[in-house]
Amino acid sequence: MNTELILIRITGIDRPGLTASVTEILSKYDVTILDIGQADIHQTLSLGILFKSHETESGNIMKELLFKASELGVNIRFYPISVDEYENWVSMQGKNRYIITILGRRLTAKQISAATKIIAEQGLNIDSIKRLTGRVPLDEEKASVRSCIEFSVRGNPKNRVEMQRSLMKLSSEMGMDFSLQLDNMYRRMRRLICFDMDSTLIQTECIDELAERACVGEQVRAITERAMRGEIDFKESFTERVALLKGLDESVMKEIAENLPITEGVERLMFVLKHYGYKIAILSGGFTYFGEYLKQKFGIDYVYANELEIEDGKLTGRYLGEIVDGKRKAELLRLLAQVEKVDIAQTIAVGDGANDLPMLSTAGLGIAFHAKPKVVENAEQSINTIGLDGVLYFLGFKDSYLDEKGKL
């Protein structure tokens, strides 16, 4: 007996029991469901079911479904699928799947059009589109407004490097952020996240704060500029800057710590990460004193930074132990992954400076946050339009997953 492959598409106002009513009819004829998918947009349903049935029963199935659709007040369409079409669909299932996340304060048709054009040019097919943020308020001037859409795409890009470059270029030109990730089990099971501290978790550079209190601000900035021009390396510049802090009273550090400007979104991000079992680390070229303060404030698990030497309540102008530079940050990331028994692909790193690039490239997911141009240019993901809680959307969190404290 010949079999037929039939795709049904049902559209209309969604209501409880609709899918149950349709599948109940199909179950009477003992059909095989080959694929099923459903999406809701503002209570408007789009349901698709691909099934295999005996040739002699297809007419009765379609007749019953038509009557049921009329009863429920929805539209139904039938499409015969050839064996070749089905086999082509099956062959696509073996191809890679990518998740492309688009994020911003607001997203326009122009932005989405530009992003989907890049997807199409790379020969990728969009399987599904999902909104991760809550309903967008009509008052777009509200500070907490943000929009995030996640595309699930299938296929192999013609040139992934070029695709990445195009998305990042679009990001800077159109005021939105992108993440392009291979959709595998590691992406769904991130477990360790490492943050830079200065200009990432906090909106200042602690050494500049200390330098201002020590009345050596201009001298410290001059050394920083020399380092940025490549005239001296990080270790040399760090040693010179710390030496200028000699004699500063320890109480100044306490005053700075208690008034650190916390970056937008940090409280929400830390709450959600801790709630869902992530291990959190600070890997900073700054100072342990301020890292420990943030550790206590947010329940962070690890802090690795530079320790200032203090004698008789005053800074000596020296530091203790090994300097945490870019290379050391990447080493610490690998070490923490071993300690926590997670694959390096399950790690995340977030930072803004050139000394963060080694750990961003080492981590399974490296995110440049409000970063310098050189860092954005070399990073695969970046967030420039919203606060640090934008990281949650790159991890696949939906606003609706979160309880009241985790919501905006």
Secondary structure, DSSP 8 states (H G I E B T S, - for coil): --EEEEEEEEEEE--TTHHHHHHHHHHHTT-EEEEEEEEEETTEEEEEEEEEEETTTHHHHHHHHHHHHHHHT-EEEEEEE-HHHHHHHHHHTTS-EEEEEEEES---HHHHHHHHHHHHHTT-EEEEEEE-S----S-TTSTT--EEEEEEEES--S-HHHHHHHHHHHHHHHT-EEEEEE-SHHHHT--EEEE--BTTTBSS-HHHHHHHHTT-HHHHHHHHHHHHTTSS-HHHHHHHHHHTTTT-BHHHHHHHHHT--B-TTHHHHHHHHHHTT-EEEEEEEEEHHHHHHHHHHHT-SEEEEEEEEEETTEEEEEEES----HHHHHHHHHHHHHHTT--GGGEEEEE-SGGGHHHHHHSSEEEEES--HHHHHH-SEEE-SS-GGGHHHHTT--GGGS-GGG--
